């Protein structure tokens, strides 16, 4: 109680104290005093200076990038493996469909006899159509040769032989096929034959075709299925591509088949 009573007087005396006088130089001037500013670090920041630091920002970013790259690589590998399994399952299902079994005997647009064995050892893209087709056949043949040209520019890939088989043997003789194929690709080979030979090869590849009624000029349209067929170097039907598939998509598929191909004839 006594201390509390005297406290106001003590504080009053404290504020009346004068600061100590600075020593003066012989000339009577007080020396300059340099003041050092204290750091504004608080007790927490000051205490951390003595502790070991964690990894820097650059290290953390590098670790994050490497982790992300690892995840991305694993995802791409899993995706590629899944696509390969899907491709193998599709190829096996198409083989079991027994499309393109047996041989064929036709004439090319030079008049030379051709059979399927002549193309063994080559990748083949094949299309069924007719030379009087107004739009679909030219479009599909142009797409087919776009694929061939695209693959021709890639070193290391084997050449692809393009084939065009008519479903209109009545009008598409050797001379008509020769005139027609020259507008597409120098290696496009046109194949024709008798009505029986065309019927046989069409059945083998499950190709539907039917000639429509003739008009007053004896002209007619042939209704037929639309697909581009891929044959492996073993001469086996490997895949097919509908009208909805683009040239880029077909080229990608052919590349995958080439990469996965293992001959079963050796």
TALINGI-V400709 format. One record per pair of residues at least 12 apart in sequence whose C-alpha atoms are under 8 Angstrom apart, sorted by the first residue. I is the first residue (numbers start at 0). J is the second residue. D is the distance in Angstrom with one decimal. If there is no record, write none. Layout:
i:I j:J d:D
i:I j:J d:D
//
This chain:
i:90 j:237 d:6.1
i:90 j:238 d:6.9
i:93 j:236 d:7.6
i:93 j:237 d:6.8
i:93 j:238 d:7.0
i:94 j:236 d:7.0
i:94 j:237 d:7.1
i:98 j:203 d:6.1
i:98 j:204 d:5.2
i:98 j:205 d:6.8
i:98 j:236 d:6.3
i:99 j:200 d:8.0
i:99 j:203 d:4.8
i:99 j:204 d:4.7
i:99 j:205 d:8.0
i:99 j:235 d:6.9
i:99 j:236 d:5.8
i:100 j:203 d:6.1
i:100 j:204 d:7.9
i:100 j:235 d:7.7
i:101 j:203 d:7.4
i:102 j:114 d:6.5
i:102 j:115 d:5.6
i:102 j:116 d:7.5
i:103 j:115 d:5.9
i:103 j:196 d:7.5
i:103 j:199 d:7.5
i:103 j:200 d:5.9
i:104 j:192 d:7.9
i:104 j:196 d:6.8
i:105 j:190 d:6.1
i:105 j:191 d:5.7
i:105 j:192 d:5.1
i:105 j:196 d:6.9
i:105 j:197 d:8.0
i:106 j:173 d:7.4
i:106 j:190 d:5.4
i:106 j:191 d:5.3
i:106 j:192 d:5.8
i:107 j:173 d:6.9
i:107 j:188 d:6.5
i:107 j:189 d:5.4
i:107 j:190 d:4.4
i:107 j:191 d:6.4
i:108 j:173 d:4.8
i:108 j:174 d:6.7
i:108 j:176 d:5.5
i:108 j:177 d:4.9
i:108 j:188 d:6.8
i:108 j:189 d:5.2
i:108 j:190 d:6.2
i:108 j:191 d:7.6
i:109 j:173 d:6.9
i:109 j:177 d:7.1
i:110 j:173 d:6.1
i:115 j:234 d:6.9
i:116 j:234 d:7.2
i:118 j:232 d:7.5
i:118 j:234 d:7.0
i:119 j:232 d:5.2
i:119 j:233 d:5.7
i:119 j:234 d:5.3
i:120 j:231 d:7.8
i:120 j:232 d:4.1
i:120 j:233 d:6.2
i:120 j:234 d:7.5
i:121 j:157 d:7.8
i:121 j:158 d:7.2
i:121 j:159 d:6.6
i:121 j:160 d:6.8
i:121 j:231 d:6.8
i:121 j:232 d:4.5
i:121 j:233 d:7.9
i:121 j:234 d:7.9
i:122 j:157 d:7.6
i:122 j:158 d:7.0
i:122 j:159 d:4.9
i:122 j:160 d:6.1
i:122 j:229 d:7.3
i:122 j:230 d:5.8
i:122 j:231 d:5.0
i:122 j:232 d:5.2
i:123 j:159 d:5.5
i:123 j:160 d:4.7
i:123 j:161 d:5.9
i:123 j:162 d:7.1
i:123 j:228 d:7.8
i:123 j:229 d:5.7
i:123 j:230 d:5.0
i:123 j:231 d:6.7
i:123 j:232 d:7.7
i:124 j:143 d:7.2
i:124 j:159 d:6.9
i:124 j:160 d:6.2
i:124 j:161 d:4.9
i:124 j:162 d:6.2
i:124 j:227 d:6.6
i:124 j:228 d:5.5
i:124 j:229 d:4.8
i:124 j:230 d:6.6
i:125 j:161 d:5.9
i:125 j:162 d:4.6
i:125 j:163 d:5.9
i:125 j:164 d:7.4
i:125 j:227 d:5.6
i:125 j:228 d:5.0
i:125 j:229 d:6.5
i:125 j:230 d:7.9
i:126 j:139 d:8.0
i:126 j:140 d:7.3
i:126 j:162 d:6.3
i:126 j:163 d:5.1
i:126 j:164 d:6.2
i:126 j:225 d:8.0
i:126 j:226 d:6.5
i:126 j:227 d:4.9
i:126 j:228 d:6.4
i:127 j:163 d:5.9
i:127 j:164 d:4.8
i:127 j:165 d:5.7
i:127 j:166 d:6.4
i:127 j:206 d:7.7
i:127 j:225 d:7.4
i:127 j:226 d:7.5
i:127 j:227 d:7.8
i:128 j:163 d:7.2
i:128 j:164 d:6.4
i:128 j:165 d:5.0
i:128 j:166 d:5.6
i:128 j:167 d:7.6
i:128 j:223 d:7.3
i:128 j:225 d:8.0
i:129 j:164 d:7.8
i:129 j:165 d:5.0
i:129 j:166 d:5.8
i:129 j:167 d:5.6
i:129 j:171 d:7.1
i:129 j:221 d:7.6
i:130 j:165 d:7.5
i:130 j:171 d:6.7
i:130 j:175 d:7.6
i:130 j:176 d:7.2
i:130 j:179 d:6.5
i:131 j:220 d:7.5
i:132 j:220 d:6.9
i:132 j:221 d:7.7
i:139 j:227 d:8.0
i:139 j:242 d:7.3
i:140 j:183 d:7.4
i:141 j:183 d:6.6
i:142 j:245 d:7.4
i:142 j:246 d:5.6
i:143 j:161 d:7.5
i:143 j:227 d:7.5
i:143 j:246 d:7.0
i:144 j:161 d:7.1
i:144 j:183 d:7.0
i:144 j:184 d:6.5
i:144 j:187 d:7.9
i:145 j:246 d:6.4
i:146 j:246 d:5.5
i:146 j:247 d:7.1
i:146 j:249 d:6.9
i:146 j:250 d:5.5
i:147 j:159 d:6.1
i:147 j:160 d:7.8
i:147 j:161 d:7.3
i:149 j:250 d:7.4
i:150 j:250 d:7.0
i:160 j:186 d:7.1
i:160 j:187 d:7.2
i:161 j:186 d:6.8
i:161 j:187 d:5.0
i:161 j:188 d:6.4
i:162 j:187 d:5.7
i:162 j:188 d:4.9
i:162 j:189 d:6.0
i:162 j:190 d:7.3
i:163 j:187 d:7.1
i:163 j:188 d:6.1
i:163 j:189 d:4.8
i:163 j:190 d:6.1
i:164 j:189 d:6.0
i:164 j:190 d:4.8
i:164 j:191 d:6.1
i:165 j:189 d:7.7
i:165 j:190 d:6.5
i:165 j:191 d:5.7
i:165 j:197 d:7.5
i:166 j:197 d:6.5
i:166 j:201 d:7.8
i:166 j:208 d:6.7
i:166 j:221 d:7.7
i:166 j:223 d:7.9
i:167 j:210 d:7.8
i:167 j:221 d:7.2
i:168 j:191 d:6.3
i:168 j:192 d:6.3
i:168 j:193 d:6.2
i:168 j:194 d:5.9
i:168 j:197 d:7.1
i:169 j:194 d:7.4
i:171 j:191 d:6.9
i:172 j:191 d:6.4
i:172 j:192 d:7.5
i:173 j:190 d:7.9
i:173 j:191 d:6.7
i:176 j:189 d:5.7
i:176 j:190 d:7.4
i:176 j:191 d:7.7
i:177 j:189 d:7.0
i:206 j:223 d:7.2
i:206 j:224 d:5.9
i:207 j:222 d:8.0
i:207 j:223 d:5.2
i:207 j:224 d:5.3
i:208 j:221 d:6.6
i:208 j:222 d:5.4
i:208 j:223 d:3.9
i:208 j:224 d:6.5
i:209 j:221 d:5.5
i:209 j:222 d:5.2
i:209 j:223 d:6.3
i:210 j:222 d:6.1
i:225 j:241 d:6.5
i:225 j:242 d:6.5
i:226 j:239 d:6.3
i:226 j:240 d:5.5
i:226 j:241 d:4.8
i:226 j:242 d:6.4
i:227 j:239 d:5.5
i:227 j:240 d:5.1
i:227 j:241 d:6.6
i:228 j:240 d:6.5
i:229 j:253 d:7.9
i:231 j:260 d:8.0
i:232 j:262 d:7.6
i:233 j:262 d:6.4
i:233 j:263 d:7.3
i:233 j:264 d:6.8
//
